[in-house]
Amino acid sequence: MECPFCKAGSEVVLYEDELIRILIDSYPASRGHLLVVPRRHVESWEKLSNEEKTALIRGMELAMEKLKEALKPDGFNVGMNLGKAAGQTVPHLHLHVIPRYAGDCAHPRGGVRKAVLDMEDENLSMKERWEKNRLREEEIAMLREAFRF
């Protein structure tokens, strides 16, 4: 499989430096769902350098800051699926930054704890759901503007 994060097109890259990239998620769980990925192809946390680990956290903070500026979410879910058993489907480590909006789901309580429920991810199985969560061109433009320094 060709790695979609190593070969990410410019249409999904919002930010990059020598260690990380911030990408728009192709199957967004919510409007503005971003991924922070190491530039180097690394599959597991243990294989990251300390510098890359620090850069991922810095990228998470930057993504949250710019999402607050551009889309005004009410909260965030942040997390990683580390290993196939944890739901990792792309074998390139990535950190999800998922903006949350008041009323965006009926039962927000539990947040990331719901990851271990024995249920199919409706966001991936219901194409219309992730299509609905995709950013409009004007929202992408606002985010791109927010990421300009």
PESUL-V752141 format. One record per residue. N is the residue number from 1. RES is the residue in three letters. PSI is psi in radians with two decimals (NA if undefined). NEAR is the number of other ideal C-beta (glycine too) atoms within 12 Angstrom. Layout:
BEGIN
n	res	psi	near
N	RES	PSI	NEAR
N	RES	PSI	NEAR
END
This chain:
BEGIN
n	res	psi	near
1	MET	2.26	11
2	GLU	2.30	11
3	CYS	2.08	22
4	PRO	-0.32	24
5	PHE	-0.59	34
6	CYS	-0.56	24
7	LYS	0.43	18
8	ALA	2.31	28
9	GLY	2.78	13
10	SER	-0.40	14
11	GLU	-0.34	15
12	VAL	-0.16	28
13	VAL	2.09	27
14	LEU	-0.51	38
15	TYR	2.53	36
16	GLU	2.57	23
17	ASP	-2.85	22
18	GLU	-0.32	13
19	LEU	-0.54	25
20	ILE	2.89	38
21	ARG	2.62	39
22	ILE	2.14	42
23	LEU	2.67	40
24	ILE	2.24	43
25	ASP	2.36	34
26	SER	-0.34	26
27	TYR	1.15	28
28	PRO	2.32	31
29	ALA	-0.40	36
30	SER	2.95	33
31	ARG	2.04	31
32	GLY	0.13	41
33	HIS	2.11	41
34	LEU	2.78	46
35	LEU	2.39	39
36	VAL	2.09	44
37	VAL	2.52	44
38	PRO	2.49	38
39	ARG	-0.68	31
40	ARG	2.39	22
41	HIS	1.88	24
42	VAL	2.32	29
43	GLU	-0.45	25
44	SER	2.75	21
45	TRP	-0.70	21
46	GLU	-0.44	13
47	LYS	-0.09	17
48	LEU	2.56	28
49	SER	2.85	18
50	ASN	-0.62	13
51	GLU	-0.71	17
52	GLU	-0.68	29
53	LYS	-0.79	24
54	THR	-0.71	17
55	ALA	-0.63	30
56	LEU	-0.73	36
57	ILE	-0.75	23
58	ARG	-0.70	22
59	GLY	-0.67	36
60	MET	-0.82	31
61	GLU	-0.73	23
62	LEU	-0.78	29
63	ALA	-0.78	41
64	MET	-0.78	30
65	GLU	-0.82	24
66	LYS	-0.58	32
67	LEU	-0.71	40
68	LYS	-0.74	22
69	GLU	-0.78	20
70	ALA	-0.70	29
71	LEU	-0.18	36
72	LYS	0.89	19
73	PRO	2.85	30
74	ASP	-0.22	18
75	GLY	-3.05	23
76	PHE	2.58	30
77	ASN	2.35	31
78	VAL	2.34	28
79	GLY	3.00	26
80	MET	2.53	32
81	ASN	1.85	25
82	LEU	1.71	23
83	GLY	2.69	15
84	LYS	-0.69	12
85	ALA	-0.41	10
86	ALA	0.05	16
87	GLY	0.10	24
88	GLN	2.11	21
89	THR	-0.40	21
90	VAL	2.09	28
91	PRO	0.91	22
92	HIS	2.03	32
93	LEU	2.40	36
94	HIS	2.55	43
95	LEU	2.18	41
96	HIS	2.30	40
97	VAL	1.85	42
98	ILE	1.88	37
99	PRO	2.53	36
100	ARG	2.55	30
101	TYR	2.40	22
102	ALA	2.21	12
103	GLY	0.12	12
104	ASP	-0.26	26
105	CYS	2.77	21
106	ALA	-0.52	7
107	HIS	1.31	11
108	PRO	-0.34	20
109	ARG	2.34	10
110	GLY	-0.48	12
111	GLY	-2.14	19
112	VAL	-0.30	22
113	ARG	-0.41	12
114	LYS	-0.18	20
115	ALA	-0.43	22
116	VAL	0.11	14
117	LEU	2.52	14
118	ASP	1.19	8
119	MET	2.56	12
120	GLU	2.49	11
121	ASP	1.85	18
122	GLU	-0.42	19
123	ASN	-0.63	28
124	LEU	-0.58	20
125	SER	-0.30	12
126	MET	1.63	15
127	LYS	-0.69	14
128	GLU	-0.46	12
129	ARG	-0.87	22
130	TRP	-0.46	23
131	GLU	-0.68	16
132	LYS	-0.57	18
133	ASN	-0.16	31
134	ARG	2.53	25
135	LEU	2.50	30
136	ARG	2.79	17
137	GLU	-0.71	12
138	GLU	-0.55	12
139	GLU	-0.69	26
140	ILE	-0.73	26
141	ALA	-0.71	17
142	MET	-0.71	23
143	LEU	-0.76	37
144	ARG	-0.72	24
145	GLU	-0.71	16
146	ALA	-0.61	26
147	PHE	-0.16	27
148	ARG	2.40	13
149	PHE	NA	10
END
